[in-house]
Amino acid sequence: MASVIGKKVGGRTYYYLVTSARVDGEPRVVSQRYLGTAEEIGRAMDGDVSAPGEARHRTFGDVAAVWATLRRLEFVRRVDEAVGAQRAETTLGSHLALAVLHRATAPDTDLASWWEDGVAREFLKADLANHWRALQRLTPERITRIETAVADAVLSVLGTGDAALAVDVPQFATFTTADPCHCELAGLGLVVTKDGAIPLASHVYPRAGAPPFAALAEELRSLYPVTLVFTAGQAAQLDLGRHFVGALPLSEHPELLAKPASARKPVDPERFAGLTALDTRAVVAGVRRRVILTHSDTLHNAQGRAFGEELGTAARELAGLDAALASGTYRGDRGQVNAEIARITRGRRVERVLSPALTGTRPGEIRLTWKVDDAAVSRLHDEFFGKQVLVTDHDWPVSEVVTAYRARTHLDSTFRWLTGPAVAGPAPRWDWTPHRIAVHTLVTVLASTVTHLMRREADRAGMNLSVRELMDSLAGIGETVLRYPSTGGRPRTRRLLTERSPEQQALFDLFALTQTPPHHHPQRTGSA
């Protein structure tokens, strides 16, 4: 659908033709054509051709917001001070800022094309030809100092001695070695702020022979005093002899699962819609400890849908087995048929609700029937779906315990986005040596640091968004660049921002975005 929209810039109204369409079910602007002011449109109708000769559209808001956050952290200066004296005109601080800006806004695109076609050139001067070579100067000692310097900047911005959490992100990334048939899966241990899950320090480790979480946590504890955050699968590794927030296997606490819904109270309707909790005590590892039974409507619905799909799949497979038995194409004995039934339902909660039965004794005569126990399905919904059992030694409010535990979920989501399958080194080949893995990790962690700081600020402004949702909303703020034919001097350029939704306008104001800010010219830090 095409329409003409007028925008006020500097007290004047400019008009352009906008074509909209639905993308993924949402209305989006897919093209724009600048028409001009009312006077310019009038002159064009009279035959005056002083219309723009060229128009380009590009994303603006995500790059501008990340750059504004990097400047707020004084990122370039702090990195250059941490690195020490440098000869290069484009310092390591600028190169690392470029890498973080690219990773945070376009992790699935090639750096060169992103730079050539995007708005980042308006914010930062870069020596792209020497970019990857410059990052090779990031020694392990420099990486450690850079992480510390950026962490200090984050804590300074937060303005508090924010408590820290030790979190494990086991599915960090897969690195391909020089042998194209061999890959190495890496995990990542992180120290993050309790408020916002903002990374402060990291420790990458190979998944092959991965350390137990308790050992990894001890390494992270050497960096900061932390509270350990562990999942139900890691609980057995811990002696709980330190501050902790973790999840326990539901099966170990049937007495809590049996509590009626009326025993739970809403946690924080504004921040955690549909989340209720029972704050009580139970015996954990032989000691009576504080435990919190939570129930999330969102999680309940998601688990219910997943269970319905699993039940449907099992029923279809059982129907296929029954048909094969009836047609004679499957002629196993009862033991083999029972083994096949066990395979279909093994490891799924469907075995609690499905009741298969066999008739006949000899191959060719065996028949299969089954039924779904509706009462068992109801018990699953009532006792398991949507529930978690958290344990902690802190006296924090329930909302803060939940926030701490969910830090891992937010981080895992962010890192899956930042290190997707398209994220790679420069062409023609990037062999994942230990040093390059360390550089990749640093860039990814710093991109997560910046975007999680932004997410925290949006959350404080009443916008409960994931990092991906935040960056997608910001990326929807586009910029149209209009170039007019030269009349003897330099070609005239005009930049217009696209129309913004209320959420985008709130983010635009929150990050104090301005159009076409001056280039950042980093100062040299001396000569080596």
C-alpha positions as CSV (number, residue, x, y, z in Angstrom):
1,M,0.0,0.0,0.0
2,A,1.4,3.4,-1.0
3,S,0.8,6.7,0.9
4,V,2.3,10.1,1.2
5,I,3.6,11.1,4.6
6,G,4.8,14.5,5.8
7,K,7.5,14.8,8.4
8,K,8.5,18.0,10.3
9,V,12.3,18.5,10.5
10,G,13.6,21.9,11.7
11,G,10.2,23.5,11.5
12,R,9.7,22.5,7.8
13,T,7.5,19.7,6.5
14,Y,9.0,17.2,4.0
15,Y,6.9,14.7,2.1
16,Y,7.8,11.3,0.7
17,L,6.0,8.4,-0.8
18,V,6.0,5.3,1.4
19,T,5.1,1.8,0.4
20,S,4.1,-0.5,3.2
21,A,3.6,-4.3,3.3
22,R,3.1,-7.0,5.9
23,V,6.4,-8.7,6.9
24,D,6.1,-11.7,9.2
25,G,2.6,-10.6,10.0
26,E,3.6,-7.0,11.0
27,P,3.2,-3.8,8.9
28,R,6.6,-2.6,7.8
29,V,7.8,0.2,5.5
30,V,9.5,-1.6,2.5
31,S,10.4,1.4,0.4
32,Q,10.4,5.2,0.5
33,R,10.8,7.9,-2.1
34,Y,11.4,11.5,-1.2
35,L,9.1,14.0,-2.8
36,G,10.3,17.3,-1.3
37,T,8.7,20.2,0.5
38,A,5.4,21.6,-0.7
39,E,7.3,24.2,-2.7
40,E,9.6,21.6,-4.3
41,I,6.6,19.5,-5.3
42,G,4.9,22.5,-6.8
43,R,8.0,23.4,-8.8
44,A,8.4,19.8,-10.0
45,M,4.8,19.8,-11.2
46,D,5.6,23.0,-13.1
47,G,8.6,21.2,-14.8
48,D,11.3,22.2,-12.3
49,V,13.6,19.2,-11.9
50,S,15.3,20.2,-8.7
51,A,14.4,16.8,-7.1
52,P,17.0,14.6,-5.4
53,G,19.1,12.7,-7.9
54,E,19.7,9.8,-5.5
55,A,18.1,8.3,-2.4
56,R,19.3,5.6,-0.1
57,H,17.7,3.9,2.8
58,R,19.6,2.3,5.7
59,T,19.0,1.2,9.3
60,F,20.0,3.8,11.8
61,G,18.6,3.3,15.3
62,D,20.5,0.2,16.4
63,V,23.9,1.5,15.3
64,A,23.3,4.9,16.8
65,A,22.1,3.5,20.1
66,V,25.0,1.1,20.5
67,W,27.5,3.9,19.6
68,A,25.8,6.2,22.1
69,T,26.3,3.5,24.8
70,L,30.0,2.9,23.8
71,R,30.6,6.7,24.1
72,R,28.8,6.8,27.4
73,L,31.2,4.1,28.6
74,E,34.2,6.0,27.1
75,F,35.0,2.7,25.5
76,V,37.7,3.8,23.1
77,R,39.6,5.8,25.7
78,R,39.4,3.1,28.3
79,V,40.5,0.4,25.9
80,D,43.4,2.5,24.7
81,E,44.5,3.2,28.2
82,A,44.3,-0.5,29.1
83,V,46.3,-1.5,26.0
84,G,49.1,1.1,26.5
85,A,51.2,3.1,24.0
86,Q,50.5,2.5,20.3
87,R,52.0,3.6,17.0
88,A,49.0,3.1,14.7
89,E,46.8,6.1,13.8
90,T,43.7,4.0,14.2
91,T,44.1,2.7,17.8
92,L,43.1,-0.7,19.1
93,G,40.3,1.1,21.0
94,S,38.8,2.2,17.7
95,H,39.2,-1.2,16.1
96,L,37.6,-3.0,19.0
97,A,34.8,-0.5,19.1
98,L,34.2,-1.2,15.4
99,A,34.1,-4.9,16.0
100,V,31.7,-4.6,18.9
101,L,29.5,-2.2,17.0
102,H,29.3,-4.6,14.1
103,R,28.7,-7.7,16.3
104,A,26.0,-6.0,18.3
105,T,24.0,-4.8,15.4
106,A,24.6,-7.2,12.5
107,P,26.2,-10.4,13.7
108,D,25.0,-12.3,10.6
109,T,26.5,-9.9,8.0
110,D,29.9,-9.5,6.4
111,L,31.9,-6.6,8.1
112,A,33.0,-5.0,4.8
113,S,29.5,-4.8,3.3
114,W,28.0,-3.7,6.6
115,W,30.5,-0.9,6.8
116,E,30.2,0.1,3.1
117,D,26.4,0.3,3.1
118,G,25.6,1.3,6.6
119,V,25.5,4.3,8.9
120,A,28.4,3.3,11.1
121,R,30.7,5.5,8.9
122,E,28.9,8.5,10.3
123,F,30.0,7.7,13.8
124,L,33.5,6.1,13.6
125,K,36.5,6.5,11.4
126,A,38.1,3.1,10.7
127,D,41.0,1.6,8.9
128,L,39.1,-1.5,7.6
129,A,42.1,-2.8,5.6
130,N,44.1,-3.4,8.7
131,H,41.2,-4.2,11.0
132,W,41.8,-8.0,11.5
133,R,45.5,-7.5,11.7
134,A,45.1,-4.9,14.4
135,L,43.0,-7.3,16.5
136,Q,45.8,-9.8,16.4
137,R,47.6,-7.4,18.8
138,L,45.1,-8.3,21.5
139,T,47.3,-10.5,23.7
140,P,45.9,-12.5,26.7
141,E,47.2,-9.8,29.1
142,R,45.6,-7.0,27.1
143,I,42.3,-8.9,26.8
144,T,42.2,-9.2,30.6
145,R,43.0,-5.5,31.2
146,I,40.3,-4.5,28.6
147,E,37.7,-6.6,30.3
148,T,38.6,-5.1,33.6
149,A,38.5,-1.5,32.2
150,V,35.1,-2.0,30.6
151,A,33.7,-3.7,33.7
152,D,34.8,-0.7,35.8
153,A,33.0,1.6,33.3
154,V,29.8,-0.5,33.5
155,L,29.9,-0.4,37.3
156,S,30.5,3.4,37.2
157,V,27.5,3.8,35.0
158,L,25.3,1.7,37.2
159,G,26.4,3.9,40.2
160,T,26.2,1.0,42.7
161,G,28.3,-1.8,44.0
162,D,26.1,-4.2,42.1
163,A,26.1,-7.8,43.3
164,A,27.7,-10.2,40.8
165,L,26.6,-13.7,39.6
166,A,28.6,-16.6,38.3
167,V,26.8,-18.1,35.3
168,D,27.7,-20.9,32.9
169,V,26.7,-20.7,29.2
170,P,27.6,-24.2,28.0
171,Q,26.5,-23.7,24.3
172,F,28.7,-20.7,23.5
173,A,30.0,-21.4,20.0
174,T,31.3,-24.1,17.7
175,F,34.8,-23.4,16.2
176,T,36.1,-25.2,13.1
177,T,39.8,-26.0,13.2
178,A,42.1,-26.2,10.2
179,D,40.6,-29.7,9.5
180,P,37.2,-28.9,8.0
181,C,35.8,-32.1,9.4
182,H,36.7,-31.3,13.0
183,C,34.8,-28.9,15.2
184,E,35.4,-27.8,18.7
185,L,32.4,-26.9,20.9
186,A,33.2,-24.2,23.5
187,G,31.5,-23.1,26.7
188,L,31.7,-19.8,28.5
189,G,31.8,-19.0,32.2
190,L,30.7,-15.4,33.0
191,V,30.6,-13.0,35.9
192,V,27.6,-10.8,35.4
193,T,25.8,-8.1,37.3
194,K,22.7,-9.2,39.2
195,D,20.9,-6.2,37.9
196,G,20.7,-6.7,34.1
197,A,22.9,-9.7,33.7
198,I,25.6,-7.4,32.2
199,P,28.9,-9.4,31.7
200,L,31.9,-8.2,33.6
201,A,34.4,-11.0,33.1
202,S,34.6,-14.2,31.1
203,H,36.3,-17.6,30.9
204,V,36.0,-19.7,27.7
205,Y,36.6,-23.4,28.0
206,P,36.5,-26.4,25.5
207,R,33.4,-28.5,25.9
208,A,35.5,-31.7,25.5
209,G,36.5,-32.5,29.1
210,A,34.6,-29.5,30.4
211,P,35.2,-28.7,34.0
212,P,32.4,-29.3,36.5
213,F,30.5,-26.1,37.3
214,A,31.8,-26.1,40.8
215,A,35.4,-25.9,39.5
216,L,34.4,-23.2,36.9
217,A,32.7,-21.2,39.6
218,E,35.8,-21.2,41.7
219,E,37.8,-19.7,38.9
220,L,35.2,-17.0,38.4
221,R,35.1,-16.4,42.2
222,S,38.8,-15.4,41.9
223,L,37.7,-12.4,39.8
224,Y,34.8,-11.1,41.9
225,P,32.9,-12.2,45.0
226,V,29.9,-13.9,43.3
227,T,26.7,-15.7,43.8
228,L,26.6,-19.0,41.9
229,V,23.7,-19.5,39.6
230,F,23.1,-23.1,38.6
231,T,20.6,-25.2,36.8
232,A,18.8,-28.3,38.0
233,G,21.3,-30.5,36.1
234,Q,24.3,-28.8,37.9
235,A,22.8,-29.0,41.5
236,A,24.6,-32.3,42.3
237,Q,28.0,-30.8,41.6
238,L,27.7,-28.2,44.4
239,D,28.3,-28.5,48.1
240,L,26.2,-25.2,48.5
241,G,29.0,-23.9,50.8
242,R,28.8,-20.4,49.2
243,H,26.1,-17.9,48.1
244,F,23.9,-19.5,45.5
245,V,20.7,-19.3,43.5
246,G,19.8,-22.4,41.6
247,A,17.1,-24.8,40.4
248,L,16.3,-28.2,41.8
249,P,14.9,-31.2,40.0
250,L,11.1,-31.1,40.3
251,S,11.0,-34.9,41.0
252,E,12.9,-34.4,44.2
253,H,10.1,-32.2,45.7
254,P,6.7,-33.8,45.1
255,E,5.4,-32.2,48.3
256,L,5.9,-28.7,46.8
257,L,4.4,-29.6,43.5
258,A,1.3,-30.9,45.2
259,K,0.6,-27.5,46.8
260,P,-2.6,-25.8,45.5
261,A,-2.4,-22.8,43.3
262,S,-3.9,-20.7,46.1
263,A,-0.7,-21.1,48.1
264,R,1.2,-19.0,45.5
265,K,1.2,-15.2,45.3
266,P,2.0,-12.9,42.4
267,V,5.7,-11.9,42.3
268,D,5.7,-8.6,40.4
269,P,2.8,-8.2,37.9
270,E,4.6,-5.3,36.1
271,R,7.9,-7.1,35.6
272,F,6.8,-10.7,35.7
273,A,3.3,-11.0,34.3
274,G,1.6,-14.3,35.2
275,L,4.4,-15.4,37.6
276,T,3.3,-16.6,41.1
277,A,5.5,-18.1,43.8
278,L,5.4,-19.9,47.2
279,D,8.3,-18.8,49.4
280,T,9.0,-21.6,51.9
281,R,11.6,-24.0,53.3
282,A,12.5,-27.6,52.5
283,V,15.3,-30.1,53.0
284,V,18.0,-29.8,50.3
285,A,21.2,-31.9,50.5
286,G,20.4,-32.8,54.1
287,V,19.9,-29.2,55.2
288,R,16.7,-27.2,55.6
289,R,17.0,-24.3,53.2
290,R,14.9,-21.5,51.6
291,V,13.1,-22.7,48.5
292,I,10.8,-20.9,46.2
293,L,8.2,-22.7,44.1
294,T,7.4,-20.6,41.0
295,H,4.7,-21.0,38.4
296,S,4.8,-19.1,35.1
297,D,1.7,-19.0,32.8
298,T,4.0,-18.4,29.9
299,L,6.2,-21.5,30.7
300,H,3.0,-23.5,31.4
301,N,1.5,-22.7,28.0
302,A,4.8,-23.5,26.2
303,Q,5.3,-26.8,28.0
304,G,1.6,-27.7,27.4
305,R,2.0,-27.0,23.6
306,A,5.3,-29.0,23.5
307,F,3.6,-31.9,25.4
308,G,0.7,-31.9,23.0
309,E,3.1,-32.2,20.1
310,E,5.0,-35.0,21.8
311,L,1.7,-36.8,22.5
312,G,0.6,-36.4,18.9
313,T,3.9,-37.7,17.6
314,A,3.8,-40.7,19.8
315,A,0.1,-41.4,18.9
316,R,1.0,-41.3,15.2
317,E,4.0,-43.6,15.6
318,L,1.8,-46.1,17.6
319,A,-0.8,-45.9,14.9
320,G,1.9,-46.6,12.3
321,L,3.1,-49.6,14.3
322,D,-0.5,-50.9,14.7
323,A,-1.0,-50.6,10.9
324,A,2.2,-52.4,10.2
325,L,1.1,-55.2,12.6
326,A,-2.3,-55.4,10.9
327,S,-0.9,-55.5,7.4
328,G,1.8,-58.1,8.3
329,T,4.7,-55.8,7.2
330,Y,5.9,-55.9,10.8
331,R,6.1,-59.5,12.2
332,G,8.1,-59.1,15.4
333,D,7.2,-61.1,18.5
334,R,5.6,-59.6,21.6
335,G,9.0,-58.8,23.1
336,Q,10.1,-56.9,20.0
337,V,6.8,-55.1,19.8
338,N,7.0,-54.0,23.4
339,A,10.6,-52.8,22.8
340,E,9.3,-50.7,19.9
341,I,6.5,-49.2,22.1
342,A,9.1,-48.4,24.7
343,R,11.2,-46.7,22.1
344,I,8.3,-44.5,21.0
345,T,7.4,-43.3,24.5
346,R,10.9,-43.5,26.2
347,G,12.1,-40.3,27.8
348,R,8.8,-38.5,27.3
349,R,6.1,-37.7,29.8
350,V,3.7,-39.3,27.3
351,E,4.5,-42.7,28.9
352,R,2.7,-41.4,32.0
353,V,-0.5,-40.8,30.1
354,L,-0.5,-43.4,27.3
355,S,-1.7,-47.0,28.1
356,P,-0.7,-49.4,25.3
357,A,-2.1,-52.9,25.2
358,L,-1.3,-55.9,23.1
359,T,-3.5,-58.8,22.0
360,G,-2.4,-62.0,20.4
361,T,0.7,-64.0,21.0
362,R,2.3,-65.0,17.7
363,P,3.8,-62.8,15.0
364,G,1.1,-61.8,12.5
365,E,-1.6,-62.1,15.1
366,I,-0.4,-59.4,17.5
367,R,-2.5,-56.2,17.6
368,L,-2.0,-52.9,19.4
369,T,-4.4,-50.6,21.1
370,W,-3.9,-47.7,23.4
371,K,-5.7,-44.9,25.2
372,V,-4.9,-41.6,26.8
373,D,-5.4,-41.2,30.5
374,D,-7.1,-37.8,30.8
375,A,-6.7,-37.7,34.6
376,A,-3.0,-38.2,34.2
377,V,-2.8,-35.4,31.6
378,S,-4.6,-33.1,34.2
379,R,-2.1,-34.1,36.9
380,L,0.8,-33.2,34.6
381,H,-0.7,-29.8,34.0
382,D,-1.5,-29.3,37.7
383,E,1.8,-30.6,39.2
384,F,4.6,-30.0,36.6
385,F,3.9,-27.6,33.8
386,G,5.0,-24.0,34.4
387,K,6.8,-24.8,37.6
388,Q,10.3,-24.5,38.9
389,V,11.8,-25.0,42.4
390,L,14.5,-22.5,43.2
391,V,16.9,-22.7,46.2
392,T,19.0,-19.9,47.7
393,D,20.8,-18.9,50.8
394,H,20.0,-15.2,50.2
395,D,17.2,-13.2,51.9
396,W,16.6,-11.3,48.7
397,P,12.9,-10.6,47.6
398,V,11.5,-13.3,45.5
399,S,11.6,-11.0,42.4
400,E,15.4,-10.6,42.8
401,V,15.9,-14.4,43.2
402,V,13.9,-15.0,40.0
403,T,15.9,-12.2,38.2
404,A,19.2,-13.8,39.3
405,Y,18.2,-17.2,38.1
406,R,16.8,-16.0,34.8
407,A,20.2,-14.2,34.0
408,R,21.4,-17.4,32.4
409,T,18.3,-17.6,30.1
410,H,18.8,-14.1,28.9
411,L,22.5,-14.6,28.3
412,D,22.0,-17.9,26.5
413,S,19.5,-16.2,24.2
414,T,21.9,-13.3,23.5
415,F,24.9,-15.5,22.8
416,R,22.9,-17.7,20.4
417,W,22.1,-14.6,18.5
418,L,25.6,-13.1,18.6
419,T,27.4,-16.3,17.6
420,G,24.9,-17.7,15.1
421,P,26.1,-19.9,12.2
422,A,26.8,-16.9,10.0
423,V,29.3,-15.3,12.4
424,A,32.8,-16.0,11.0
425,G,36.2,-14.4,10.6
426,P,37.5,-12.7,7.5
427,A,37.7,-14.3,4.1
428,P,39.2,-16.4,2.6
429,R,39.6,-18.4,5.8
430,W,39.6,-18.0,9.6
431,D,41.3,-20.9,11.3
432,W,40.1,-21.0,14.9
433,T,43.5,-20.9,16.8
434,P,43.3,-20.4,20.6
435,H,44.3,-16.8,20.1
436,R,41.5,-16.1,17.5
437,I,39.0,-17.9,19.8
438,A,40.1,-15.5,22.6
439,V,39.6,-12.4,20.3
440,H,36.2,-13.7,19.1
441,T,35.2,-14.3,22.7
442,L,36.2,-10.8,23.8
443,V,34.3,-9.2,20.9
444,T,31.2,-11.3,21.7
445,V,31.3,-10.7,25.4
446,L,31.7,-7.0,25.0
447,A,28.8,-6.8,22.5
448,S,26.8,-8.7,25.1
449,T,27.9,-6.2,27.8
450,V,26.8,-3.2,25.8
451,T,23.5,-4.6,24.7
452,H,22.6,-5.9,28.1
453,L,23.4,-2.5,29.6
454,M,21.0,-1.1,27.0
455,R,18.4,-3.7,27.8
456,R,18.6,-2.8,31.5
457,E,18.0,0.9,30.8
458,A,15.0,0.0,28.6
459,D,13.7,-2.2,31.4
460,R,14.0,0.6,33.9
461,A,12.0,2.8,31.4
462,G,9.2,0.3,31.5
463,M,10.0,-1.7,28.3
464,N,10.4,-5.4,29.0
465,L,12.3,-6.5,26.0
466,S,14.9,-9.2,25.3
467,V,18.2,-8.0,23.7
468,R,17.0,-9.3,20.3
469,E,13.7,-7.6,20.6
470,L,15.4,-4.3,21.7
471,M,17.8,-4.4,18.8
472,D,15.1,-5.3,16.2
473,S,13.0,-2.4,17.4
474,L,15.9,0.0,17.2
475,A,16.9,-1.3,13.7
476,G,13.4,-0.4,12.6
477,I,14.4,3.3,12.9
478,G,15.7,3.9,9.5
479,E,17.4,6.8,7.7
480,T,16.8,8.1,4.2
481,V,19.7,9.9,2.6
482,L,18.8,12.2,-0.3
483,R,21.5,13.6,-2.6
484,Y,20.7,16.5,-4.9
485,P,22.5,17.2,-8.2
486,S,25.4,19.6,-7.9
487,T,24.7,23.1,-9.1
488,G,28.4,24.0,-9.1
489,G,29.5,23.3,-5.6
490,R,29.4,20.1,-3.5
491,P,26.3,17.9,-3.9
492,R,23.7,18.8,-1.3
493,T,22.6,16.0,1.1
494,R,19.6,15.8,3.3
495,R,18.9,13.0,5.8
496,L,15.5,12.1,7.1
497,L,14.5,9.6,9.8
498,T,11.6,7.2,9.2
499,E,8.4,7.5,11.1
500,R,8.7,5.9,14.5
501,S,6.3,3.8,16.6
502,P,5.6,4.9,20.2
503,E,8.1,2.2,21.4
504,Q,10.7,3.3,18.9
505,Q,10.3,7.0,19.9
506,A,10.7,6.0,23.5
507,L,13.9,4.2,22.7
508,F,15.1,7.1,20.5
509,D,14.6,9.5,23.5
510,L,16.0,7.0,26.0
511,F,19.3,6.7,24.2
512,A,19.4,10.4,23.3
513,L,19.9,9.5,19.6
514,T,20.9,12.3,17.3
515,Q,21.1,12.2,13.5
516,T,24.5,12.3,11.8
517,P,26.7,13.0,14.8
518,P,30.3,14.1,14.3
519,H,32.9,11.5,13.6
520,H,34.8,10.3,16.6
521,H,38.5,11.0,16.2
522,P,40.4,8.9,18.8
523,Q,43.6,10.4,20.1
524,R,46.8,8.5,19.9
525,T,48.0,7.1,23.2
526,G,51.7,7.5,22.5
527,S,54.3,5.6,20.6
528,A,55.8,2.2,21.3
